[in-house]
Amino acid sequence: MAILLTKDSKIIVQGMTGSEGRKHTQRMLDAGSQVVGGVTPGKAGQTVDFTGAALPVFGSVAESIAATGADVSVVFVPPRFAKAAVSEAIDAGIGLVVVITEGIPVHDTVGFCAQAATFPAGTRVVGPNCPGVISPGASNAGIIPADITGPGRIGLVSKSGTLTYQMMFELRDIGFSTCVGIGGDPVIGTTHIDALQAFEDDPDTAAVVMIGEIGGDAEERAADYIRANITKPVVGYIAGFTAPEGKTMGHAGAIVSGSAGTAEAKKDALEAAGVAVGKTPSDTAKLMREIVKSLS
């Protein structure tokens, strides 16, 4: 089992004809994902050659769905065009849109996230500014390296791309059901809470790693949700314990204000909800190892 993605997921790539789109489409194909085509307005009818596949280019998401049955879109569209691309995918009724693009204006993100929340088809948006979603051994939608871990019993939800990769590598011998990079922007389509509930509902996920970072109150809200709704073991890590207070850090959402949003405040909230929190990624991996051992 996996959340969001399965081996049967059919992926289109919006922006496949661009350099990043081409590069990561090849990596998704190499990982065994069913990439069935791309979408670039004005280039309908073209074909892009990849190792092992020649993929058609469609002029719209609706055309690609009609021709291929695609149910996932991965967006590699430049920031100023990203809102239109995501909105088009939602209008077409695709089930999942993974928005890799960084630098999308928050106002644009608010617009397409609100659209997804109210659209009858119920499109799930992951991102923006995220590494994507991977169900190891089944499918990979985004830029997460597919060769650093295998399938297993752990779920992972993370704000940070690089820490997603590190945690996958640290626990590679146990493996993961699904890893979800939700992105670090102030407004995102899928939250920690959304992913936690999906892992709670997945019978083949035994425990969850949650990675957050300084700024905002998303982790505190997740802690409240875990206390009330999550029965599976959760371990956490908060990036930014050594960050100076009052400084805007690398991710757009990482702004510390008073005691709210600090790594220590988030750690306290999670621990109060029964979540073991590591001081480093490696420490967090050790905590998860102990939990998995106790579940065996």
N, C-alpha and C positions, 0 to 999 in steps of 0.2 A: 504493500500500500504506500501511498504518498499523498501529500496535499498539493493542490494546484496543478501539478504536472503528473502525467503517467507516460508509459511507453507508447500509448496510443495518441498522445497529444500531437496535433498537426500545427506546425508553426509557420507563420509568414514573418518576413522581416521588412518592416517599413524603413526604407533607406538602404536596402540591400546593395544598390549599385554604387554607393559611396565607399570610401576606403575602409572606414571602420565597419560598416555593414558587411562588406565582402569578407574582411578578415575574420570577423566573429561568426559569420554564417558558416565559414569553413570549419571553425572550431566546434560549432554546434553539430555540424554533420559528422565530424570526426568522433564526437562523443556518442553518436548513435541516435541523435534527435531526428525526428521526422520533420525536417524543414521542407516545405512543399512549394515555396515560392517567395517572391518579394513584391513590394509595392513602391513604385516611384512614378508620380504623376508625369505624364508626357513620354514615358518610356514603355508603355504597354506594348506587348508583342515581342519585346527583346528577350533574349536568353542569356543567363550568366553561367559560365562554366566553372565548376568547382571540381576538386578531386573526388571522383566517385559519383558526381551528379551534375546535371545541367538543369538549372532551375528557371522557370518562367518568371517574367516580370509583368505585373498587372498595373493598370492605371488607377485602381481604387481598391480599398479593402473589400468592399461588397463584391467586386468582380472576383477577387481571389478566393473569397469564401464560396461563392457559387461554383467556381471551377475546381476547387481542391477540398472543400469541407474543413478549411482551417478553423481552429478554435482558440488559437493563441497568437498574439502579435508581439514581436519584440521591436521596440522603437529606437532607431539610431538616427533620428532626424535632428538637424541643428535647432538650437533653442528657439529661434524666432518662428520656426515652422512647426514646432512640436505640439503646441496646443491644437492646431488644426488637424494634425495627424492623429493624435489620441482621440479627439472628438469624432473624427471620421470612423475610427475603429469602433467606438462606442455606438455610434449611429448604425453601424453595420451589424451590431448585435454579437460581436465576438465575445467569448467568455472571459478571456484573460488578456490584459495588456501590460507588458513589462516595459517600463520606460527607463531606458539606460541614460538618456541625455542628461547632462549636467548643465546648470546655468539657466534653466527655465524660469522666467519671472514668476514669483509666488502668486501673483494675481491670475496668471494663466493656469497654474496648477490648481488653484482654488476652483476655477471654472470647470476644468474637465473632471476633477474629483466630484464636484457637486452633480455634474451631468451623469457620471457613472452611478452615483448613489440613487438617483431618481429615475434612471432609464429602466423601462420594464424588463429588458433582457437581463439586467443584473450583471453588468460587466465588472470584473474585479481588476483594479489598477494596482500594480506594484511599482513603487518608485514615486517620483523620478529620482535621478541622481543615485542610481542603485546598481549593484552588479548582477541582479537578476535572481532566478530561481533554478535550483538543480535538484533533481531526484536521482542520486547517483546510480548508474547502471540502467537508467530508464530514459531520462530526457534532461536536456539542459537548455534553458531559455535565458540567454544573456551572455555575460563575459566571465563567469566563474570558471576557473580551471577545472576540467573534468577528471584529471588524472591524479588528484591529491588525496582522494578518499574513495571509499566504496560504499555499497548499500549496507544499512544497518538499522539500529533501533533508536538512534538519537535524532531529535528534531532540533534545528538551529534557526533562530530568528535574530537578525543583527542589523544595527544601523550602519556599521562600518564594513566596507568592502574588504579591506586588507585583513581586518580581524576575523572576518568570515573565513577567509582562506587559511589563516593561521589556526583557527579552531578546528577546521576540517582536517588539517594536517596533523595537529596534535592528537586527535582522536581517530585517526585513519584506520587503526586496527579494529576499532569497534564499528565504525561506519555510521551513516546517516540515512534516515528515511527521506527527508527533504531539508534543504538549506534555503532560507529565504532572506535575501538582502533587501531590507525595506527602504533603504536610503536615508540620508542625513539631513534632508531639507526640512524647514519648519512645517511645511504641509506635505503630507504623503498620502497615497491612496490606501495602503494597507499598513496597519499599525501593529505594534507588539501584541496588543490585545487580540486583534483579528487572527494573527498567526498562532498565538497560544491556544485559542479556542479550537482552531483547526487541528492542531496537534493533539489536543485533549480528545477530539472526536475520532482521531485516527487510531484504529486498533493495533497497528504495528509500530507506533511510536511509544517507547517506554518512558522516556524522559526528555527534557528540553533544556537546551542552553539558550539563554537570552543575553545578548550583548547590547548595551546601551552606551550613552556618552553624556557628558556634561551638557547642560542647557535644557530649558523647557521642563515640562513635568510629565513627559510620556512614561518614563519608568516608574514614577510614583503612582500614576494612574494604573499602570500594569500591575504594580504590587497590590493595589486594592482589588483588582480583578482576580488575580491569582488567589488571594485570600478567600474570595467568595465563590470562585467558580472552577478552579483548576485542581484536580486531584493527583495528577502525575507530578513526580519530582521535577523541580526546576532549579538550575544553578545559573548564576548571573555573573557578568563582568561589566563594570562601568569604566569606559575609557576617560581619562582625564584627572586622575587623583593628584597629579603633580602640576596641573594647570593653574596659573595665577588667576585668582578671582577677579571678575570685572573685565577680563580679556575676551574678545571674540576670537574663537579658535578656528581651525580649518573648515569644519562643516558649517553650513549656513545656520543650522539650528543650534549650534553649540555656543550659547551665550549665557553666562552665569549672572544671576541677579540676586543679591543677598544670599540667604542660605538655600533658597529654592534653586534647584538645578545643579547644585554642586555634586561631585561624585560621592562625597560622604553622606549627604542627605539622601541620595538615591540608594546608596548601600544600606543605610539605616531602614528606609522604607521597605526594601526588598527583604531584608533579614527579619523584619517584624512580620512579614507575610510568610515566613518559613522558607525563604529562598536562601541557599548558601551562596555567598558572593566571594569570588576570588579577588585577591589584590593584583594579580597579573593574569594574563591569558593562560600561562602554563599552570598556575595555581588553580584556575577555574577548571582546566582539563582534568587535573588530579581529583578535584571534587566530583566531577562527573564520573570518573573511573570508579570511585568508591561507591557511588550510587548504582552504577551498572552492575558492579560486583555483588551488591546486596540484593539486586533483583534477579540474579541468576539462580 
